[in-house]
Amino acid sequence: MKHIGILLFDGVEELDAVGPWEVLAYWTQVFPEDGYDVVLLSADGAPVTAAKGMLLTPQLSAAEAPHFEVFLHPGGHGTRALAADPEHLDWMRALRADVPLMASVCTGSLVYAAAGLLSGRPATTYWDALDRLAAWDSSIEIRSEDRWVDDGDVVTSAGVSAGIDMALHLVRRLAGEERAKQVRRGIQYDPEPPV
């Protein structure tokens, strides 16, 4: 079994975590033959309070986590503290050395930038945080118009709902285009904004 981890932390933007979770959990539960599962984790395994007050309960702590094939860092107001937390940044660097594919949603990319994981790479983030991403590391090639940026072993996405699109891209990348279409249909994701 190959494992996908989605990080939870106080101040995480709800849809940054739950949107990709919906895509990846639907995929891994409906198509177990693809050989993946997905788990939610927090640093200490304790529940977290998300940005708008939703209480989210992880399945694992960092210490209990398996080897991940994919690790996803969501964004939200909580990333401000994490981007300045040396212990968290060291953890991200350790994961980068061990995890084949690191992904981020929204301002999760700011944490990756603070850890030095985006140096010299193309990347994106939430539209209102693009300047902050550039300020972390001037060598980052900012992709302001992209919903997600796939740079091989690191995938970043724009804000909030863009994480759903990026997660479907991950399914396509890991299990093929037909599987991604089946997942998209299964979760009935076919956005046509009303405005």
C-alpha positions in Angstrom: 0.0 0.0 0.0 1.3 3.5 -0.9 0.3 6.2 1.6 -0.8 9.8 1.0 -0.8 12.1 4.0 -2.7 15.4 4.4 -1.5 17.6 7.2 -3.9 19.3 9.7 -3.0 22.2 12.0 -4.7 24.9 13.9 -5.8 27.6 11.4 -5.8 25.3 8.4 -8.2 26.5 5.7 -11.0 23.9 5.7 -11.4 23.4 2.0 -7.6 23.3 1.5 -7.6 20.0 3.4 -11.1 18.7 3.0 -11.3 19.3 -0.8 -8.2 17.2 -1.6 -9.4 14.7 1.1 -12.7 14.2 -0.8 -11.0 13.6 -4.1 -8.3 11.3 -2.7 -10.5 9.4 -0.2 -13.1 8.7 -2.9 -10.3 7.5 -5.2 -8.6 5.2 -2.7 -11.8 3.8 -1.2 -13.7 3.2 -4.4 -10.6 1.9 -6.3 -8.5 0.1 -3.7 -6.9 -1.9 -6.5 -4.8 1.2 -7.3 -2.9 0.5 -4.1 -3.2 3.8 -2.3 -4.7 5.1 0.9 -5.0 8.6 2.4 -4.7 9.7 6.0 -5.1 12.9 7.9 -2.3 13.7 10.4 -1.4 16.5 12.8 2.0 17.0 14.5 0.8 15.5 17.8 -2.3 13.6 16.6 -4.6 16.0 18.5 -7.7 17.6 16.9 -7.2 21.0 15.3 -9.5 24.0 15.0 -9.6 25.1 11.3 -9.7 28.7 10.1 -13.4 29.1 10.2 -14.0 27.0 13.4 -14.4 23.5 12.0 -13.0 20.9 14.4 -10.9 18.4 12.4 -9.7 15.1 13.9 -6.6 13.5 12.4 -6.1 9.8 12.3 -2.4 9.9 13.2 0.4 11.9 14.7 3.6 12.6 12.9 5.4 10.0 15.0 2.8 7.4 13.9 2.9 8.2 10.2 3.9 5.6 7.7 6.3 6.3 4.8 4.4 8.6 2.5 4.4 8.4 -1.2 2.7 11.8 -1.3 2.5 14.5 1.4 0.1 17.4 1.1 0.5 20.6 3.1 -2.7 22.8 3.1 -2.7 26.5 3.7 -4.6 28.9 5.9 -3.8 31.4 8.6 -2.0 28.8 10.6 0.8 28.7 8.0 2.1 32.0 9.2 3.3 30.5 12.5 4.4 27.3 10.8 6.6 29.2 8.3 8.4 30.7 11.2 8.7 27.5 13.2 12.2 25.9 12.9 11.0 22.5 14.1 8.2 22.4 11.5 10.5 23.6 8.7 13.0 20.9 9.7 10.2 18.3 9.5 9.3 19.5 6.0 13.0 19.2 4.9 13.1 15.7 6.4 9.9 14.7 4.5 11.3 16.3 1.3 14.3 14.0 1.6 12.1 10.9 2.0 8.8 11.6 0.2 8.7 11.2 -3.6 6.0 13.8 -4.1 5.3 16.9 -2.0 2.2 18.9 -2.7 0.7 22.1 -1.3 -2.5 24.0 -1.4 -2.8 27.7 -1.1 -0.3 29.2 1.4 1.1 25.8 2.2 3.6 26.8 -0.5 4.8 29.6 1.8 5.9 26.9 4.3 7.7 25.0 1.6 9.4 28.2 0.5 10.4 29.0 4.0 11.9 25.5 4.2 13.8 26.1 1.0 11.9 23.5 -0.9 10.9 25.8 -3.8 14.2 27.4 -4.6 14.7 27.7 -8.3 11.3 26.1 -9.0 8.0 27.3 -10.6 5.2 27.5 -8.0 1.9 29.1 -7.2 -0.2 30.0 -4.1 -3.3 31.9 -3.1 -3.7 35.0 -5.2 -3.3 37.4 -2.3 -0.1 35.6 -1.1 1.9 35.7 -4.4 4.0 38.6 -3.3 4.7 36.9 0.0 5.8 33.8 -1.9 8.2 35.8 -4.0 9.5 37.6 -0.9 10.5 34.2 0.7 12.8 33.4 -2.2 13.4 35.5 -5.3 14.5 32.4 -7.2 11.0 31.0 -7.3 9.3 31.4 -10.7 5.9 32.7 -9.6 3.0 31.3 -11.8 0.2 33.7 -10.8 -2.3 32.4 -13.4 -1.9 28.6 -12.9 -4.4 26.6 -10.8 -1.6 24.2 -10.0 2.1 23.8 -11.0 3.6 20.4 -11.4 7.3 20.5 -11.2 7.9 16.8 -10.9 8.5 16.0 -7.3 6.8 19.1 -6.0 3.3 20.2 -6.9 1.8 23.5 -5.7 -1.7 24.8 -6.2 -3.5 28.1 -5.9 -5.9 28.8 -3.2 -8.7 26.9 -1.5 -10.9 25.3 -4.3 -7.8 24.9 -6.5 -6.8 22.1 -4.2 -9.6 20.0 -5.7 -8.3 20.5 -9.2 -4.7 19.7 -8.0 -5.9 16.5 -6.2 -7.6 15.4 -9.4 -4.4 16.1 -11.2 -2.6 13.9 -8.7 -5.0 11.0 -9.3 -4.4 11.4 -13.1 -0.7 11.4 -12.5 -0.7 8.4 -10.2 -3.5 6.3 -11.7 -4.2 7.6 -15.2 -6.6 10.0 -16.9 -9.5 7.5 -17.0 -9.3 7.0 -13.2 -9.3 10.8 -12.7 -12.4 11.1 -14.8 -14.1 8.4 -12.8 -13.3 10.2 -9.6 -14.4 13.5 -10.9 -17.7 12.0 -12.0 -18.0 10.1 -8.7 -17.8 13.3 -6.6 -19.9 15.1 -9.2 -17.3 17.9 -9.6 -18.0 19.9 -12.7 -17.8 23.5 -11.7 -19.7 26.2 -13.6 -19.5 29.2 -11.3 -22.9 31.0 -11.0 -21.2 34.5 -11.2 
